[in-house]
Amino acid sequence: MKSGEVSYIHFDAKYRLQDLTQFINRKSNNDELLESEEKEITEEKASETINSYKRGDLLKMHTYNDAIRRTIGSYVLYPGENADKTHKFNVYDEIMPGVGAFAIRPGYKDLGQKVLADFIREIIDFKTNQSARQYRKDYFENMVIQSPSESNPAKIDNESKFEYQMIGFVRDEYFSFLQENGHLPTSLEDFTSKKDFEFYFYFYAIKNGKVYTIHKETTKAKYLRITTTDLRDCKVEFGYKFQHLEPWEAEVDSIELVSKEALKEKLVSLYGENSFTPENGFHADYYYLAKAKVTRYLKSGIIAITVDENEDISAYSPKVIPRNCGL
């Protein structure tokens, strides 16, 4: 299972004692406290049915679904006598998300186990059905969950065996600013003469209420290549080659979500008082901001694109490829 693509199913056992008082033999000098405990026990016994489940149990299952991220199903296990008596309630017309109850009686080996096992197999089959609404919903939900929030930047996983690379578009005026102020190398000689070429790469996250789509592996991309050719002019499909990538590679430290105002502050913190400001200003309300450092100079600026999803994502968002598919 890929990281971030997990769904949780909860089974909550509700096995209550028939007579709680026989297990309690407390002596208390506080008569008021003892009376309160006895009243609580009496009310608990009166409100529950031993061989069934309470309405409150199902309400708690709804709470699990709503409160625990990635949960798509929560079910009560209760000591019912009828093994075939199950109660499943689907939120929509598919098996998930849902809540319900299964009769699993202790002491009877086969009672209810087959029904529960069949249900678990049904869940597994459902989760692999790519046409299901839940599968499609999870795909985009996982993409959002993996992306950074304003208070929690996405740190790059350096331990992952999969290495991804972003291909990002940088406008000419920002590219010129970076080179002129020593944040990008202008040649191999320039690269070898200096150690630190740090810069920020940013792109649209939210503009005028519109949320811009990103590739699902964007926040896992450890490496960055940039181009000054507008990605909207590149038809990104299998076999297509970018001819205008800069001949160097940068490593990404983290990616965070920042407001327009926070972006300006971040740029000033790295570039100083004479920071970069676009001629026409910043247009988006929120940006994804990656801090990167040039670490390798390359022989060529050509790289192949092999990831199908790149064709469908926003032209304002970087493309993402496996690092080993190109130079």
Secondary structure, DSSP 8 states (H G I E B T S, - for coil): --TT---EEEEEE----S-GGGG-----S-HHHHHHHHHHHHHHHHH--TTS--HHHHHHHHHHHHHSTTEEEEEEEE--S-TT-EEEEESSSSS-SEEEEEE--TT-TTTTHHHHHHHHHHHHHHHT-TTSHHHHHHHHHHHHHHS-BTTB-EE--TT-S--EEEEEE--HHHHHHHHHTTSS-SSHHHHHH-S--EEEEEEEEEETTEE----TTGGGEEEEEEESS-GGGS---TT-EES-B-SEEEEEEEEEEEEHHHHHHHHHHHH-TT----TT----SEEEEEEEEEEEE-S-S-EE---GGGGTS-TTS-EEEEGGG--
